[in-house]
């Protein structure tokens, strides 16, 4: 971020002496800078003063046909995604595409597509959703039930994205089990995954299907596991990323961020 100077509160000043680079498969210094910058520093102000962020934010939060904002992803989470795109992915040597699981009204995908078109011009954004509410859920762990959340007019959503000139964005409609495998195979390389599924099975599927296509230093962003009514999403992260794949989080505020399991296979500082 050549044009950004992130400033942290004095209480976070000890981060300056923290070694940078890989530790247990993630760049924990970067996670601290993003999280502490948003919580305690000037990163919010930097985002709000950035014309690209402001334009993308305005379009992402614009009213949908039912009067609700096109995204319910929080401003802090959008800032975090923006920072990862601007600070990290633009400097990555491993180029890939962006995928999102859970579009709802499409605002977060539109946000990422606007930013990617400017900063990562060869990057496609693919956003998956049934656009028909939740599928069947697991009564033992999920707080949601089949059909929760409203139906979304995907044709209107696609037309809106087209009106913004977002030829780098596709909304893929249907059950994940029927749509994801073929689309990811066509994309081939993925550098960022945004998982916003809320429920256990969809969170697991999102990670499992994306994993073979992740670039070496890809980012996996989970929007839901720290939300009070999404313990099921956290259980999926616990079981598949933490316990089975032994991944360590790079960031815990305002979202859970992990790195590609391929990065964990590199030489790590234990």
ZAVEX-698189 format. One record per residue (C-alpha): residue in three letters; x, y, z. Coordinates in steps of 0.02 Angstrom, whole numbers, padded with zeros to 5 digits, always signed. Example, Ala and Ser with C-alpha at 12.3 -4.5 7.8 and 13.67 -1.06 7.14 Angstrom:
REM ZAVEX-698189
ALA+00615-00225+00390 SER+00684-00053+00357 
//
This chain:
REM ZAVEX-698189
UNK+00000+00000+00000 UNK+00120+00133-00061 UNK-00007+00271-00033 UNK-00063+00211+00139 UNK+00024+00240+00306 UNK-00061+00131+00436 UNK-00044+00203+00611 UNK-00079+00102+00767 UNK-00110+00159+00945 UNK+00044+00161+01058 UNK-00024+00006+01146 UNK+00001-00087+00983 UNK+00175-00018+00955 UNK+00262-00180+01003 UNK+00205-00251+00837 UNK+00347-00155+00756 UNK+00471-00276+00832 UNK+00375-00431+00781 UNK+00462-00537+00648 UNK+00377-00531+00479 UNK+00354-00678+00364 UNK+00280-00850+00390 UNK+00241-00922+00560 UNK+00144-01084+00567 UNK+00078-01062+00392 UNK+00018-00883+00400 UNK+00086-00706+00401 UNK+00028-00661+00575 UNK+00106-00487+00569 UNK-00009-00441+00424 UNK-00158-00507+00520 UNK-00114-00400+00669 UNK-00091-00245+00562 UNK-00260-00267+00476 UNK-00355-00312+00634 UNK-00273-00186+00750 UNK-00275-00055+00614 UNK-00464-00071+00602 UNK-00495-00087+00789 UNK-00367+00033+00861 UNK-00281+00125+00719 UNK-00320+00234+00569 UNK-00367+00098+00444 UNK-00551+00146+00446 UNK-00507+00325+00403 UNK-00390+00268+00264 UNK-00530+00163+00188 UNK-00661+00300+00199 UNK-00542+00424+00118 UNK-00499+00304-00025 UNK-00606+00345-00179 UNK-00606+00164-00240 UNK-00666+00098-00072 UNK-00800+00232-00060 UNK-00867+00197-00234 UNK-00869+00009-00205 UNK-00947+00031-00033 UNK-01084+00145-00099 UNK-01132+00021-00234 UNK-01124-00128-00115 UNK-01239-00044+00010 UNK-01359+00033-00116 UNK-01542-00018-00101 UNK-01598-00180-00182 UNK-01772-00192-00260 UNK-01849-00236-00090 UNK-01772-00080-00012 UNK-01642-00174+00090 UNK-01454-00144+00062 UNK-01377-00259-00066 UNK-01256-00322+00066 UNK-01271-00360+00251 UNK-01083-00384+00267 UNK-01028-00256+00395 UNK-00928-00101+00345 UNK-00780-00163+00449 UNK-00781-00329+00357 UNK-00788-00241+00188 UNK-00641-00135+00244 UNK-00546-00292+00290 UNK-00580-00370+00120 UNK-00528-00208+00036 UNK-00366-00204+00134 UNK-00324-00384+00088 UNK-00356-00345-00096 UNK-00259-00182-00092 UNK-00117-00224+00028 UNK-00090-00410+00000 UNK-00160-00481-00162 UNK-00094-00342-00272 UNK+00081-00390-00211 UNK+00058-00577-00230 UNK+00153-00670-00365 UNK+00020-00807-00367 UNK-00123-00740-00471 UNK-00295-00817-00458 UNK-00479-00775-00454 UNK-00602-00732-00316 UNK-00748-00842-00265 UNK-00888-00807-00144 UNK-01008-00930-00064 UNK-01168-00846-00011 UNK-01219-00696-00117 UNK-01387-00649-00042 UNK-01424-00483-00131 UNK-01252-00478-00213 UNK-01177-00326-00129 UNK-01015-00402-00066 UNK-00980-00482-00235 UNK-01012-00315-00320 UNK-00894-00234-00194 UNK-00754-00358-00231 UNK-00782-00348-00419 UNK-00769-00158-00420 UNK-00607-00163-00320 UNK-00535-00308-00420 UNK-00572-00224-00586 UNK-00463-00078-00533 UNK-00326-00168-00436 UNK-00325-00345-00509 UNK-00386-00321-00687 UNK-00366-00504-00741 UNK-00465-00569-00594 UNK-00641-00640-00607 UNK-00764-00641-00462 UNK-00885-00789-00454 UNK-01023-00782-00325 UNK-01127-00937-00284 UNK-01301-00941-00209 UNK-01466-01031-00228 UNK-01550-00859-00225 UNK-01695-00955-00149 UNK-01655-00951+00037 UNK-01562-01084+00135 UNK-01561-01266+00081 UNK-01599-01403+00208 UNK-01504-01371+00369 UNK-01437-01477+00512 UNK-01560-01461+00657 UNK-01425-01515+00781 UNK-01312-01367+00751 UNK-01384-01239+00628 UNK-01489-01094+00694 UNK-01569-01071+00522 UNK-01698-01177+00433 UNK-01736-01214+00250 UNK-01799-01060+00159 UNK-01737-00932+00286 UNK-01685-00768+00200 UNK-01782-00701+00054 UNK-01781-00754-00127 UNK-01677-00641-00238 UNK-01711-00592-00418 UNK-01546-00649-00494 UNK-01590-00577-00665 UNK-01611-00404-00589 UNK-01448-00428-00495 UNK-01353-00477-00651 UNK-01426-00329-00745 UNK-01373-00213-00605 UNK-01195-00280-00610 UNK-01194-00257-00799 UNK-01251-00077-00779 UNK-01097-00048-00672 UNK-00985-00117-00809 UNK-00934-00268-00705 UNK-00886-00390-00843 UNK-00775-00477-00714 UNK-00922-00536-00607 UNK-01035-00688-00626 UNK-01176-00742-00512 UNK-01199-00930-00517 UNK-01372-00988-00468 UNK-01418-01155-00394 UNK-01375-01278-00256 UNK-01189-01282-00218 UNK-01187-01470-00248 UNK-01239-01442-00429 UNK-01145-01283-00475 UNK-00982-01266-00382 UNK-00873-01408-00448 UNK-00887-01364-00632 UNK-00867-01177-00606 UNK-00712-01195-00498 UNK-00633-01314-00621 UNK-00657-01183-00756 UNK-00581-01045-00648 UNK-00437-01162-00603 UNK-00342-01045-00486 UNK-00417-00956-00336 UNK-00327-00823-00235 UNK-00469-00771-00118 UNK-00620-00863-00050 UNK-00756-00768+00041 UNK-00868-00888+00138 UNK-01032-00811+00195 UNK-01143-00965+00213 UNK-01201-00963+00395 UNK-01235-01151+00403 UNK-01125-01303+00432 UNK-01142-01405+00272 UNK-01122-01257+00155 UNK-00969-01194+00250 UNK-00888-01365+00238 UNK-00928-01381+00052 UNK-00860-01208+00015 UNK-00692-01249+00093 UNK-00678-01427+00028 UNK-00721-01384-00152 UNK-00609-01230-00157 UNK-00458-01310-00074 UNK-00386-01400-00228 UNK-00386-01238-00328 UNK-00309-01120-00200 UNK-00150-01032-00251 UNK-00001-01055-00138 UNK-00036-00898-00035 UNK-00225-00884-00055 UNK-00337-00804+00076 UNK-00490-00890+00149 UNK-00607-00765+00233 UNK-00749-00826+00342 UNK-00881-00696+00375 UNK-00995-00794+00492 UNK-00906-00903+00622 UNK-00890-00762+00749 UNK-01074-00710+00732 UNK-01180-00768+00881 UNK-01307-00866+00778 UNK-01177-00953+00669 UNK-01093-01073+00791 UNK-01120-01206+00658 UNK-01005-01113+00539 UNK-00873-01105+00676 UNK-00893-01291+00705 UNK-00855-01321+00521 UNK-00698-01214+00536 UNK-00646-01305+00695 UNK-00666-01477+00620 UNK-00597-01453+00445 UNK-00470-01311+00452 UNK-00407-01315+00631 UNK-00417-01498+00686 UNK-00400-01592+00523 UNK-00290-01476+00419 UNK-00204-01401+00572 UNK-00216-01224+00506 UNK-00189-01071+00615 UNK-00290-00913+00589 UNK-00198-00763+00520 UNK-00330-00641+00582 UNK-00475-00647+00706 UNK-00551-00472+00690 UNK-00667-00423+00609 UNK-00667-00589+00516 UNK-00581-00756+00530 UNK-00445-00761+00397 UNK-00342-00915+00355 UNK-00213-00945+00221 UNK-00200-01084+00093 UNK-00151-01253+00166 UNK-00014-01251+00034 UNK+00067-01106+00125 UNK+00068-01208+00285 UNK+00174-01336+00194 UNK+00314-01211+00171 UNK+00459-01189+00291 UNK+00377-01118+00448 UNK+00440-01041+00608 UNK+00372-01150+00748 
//
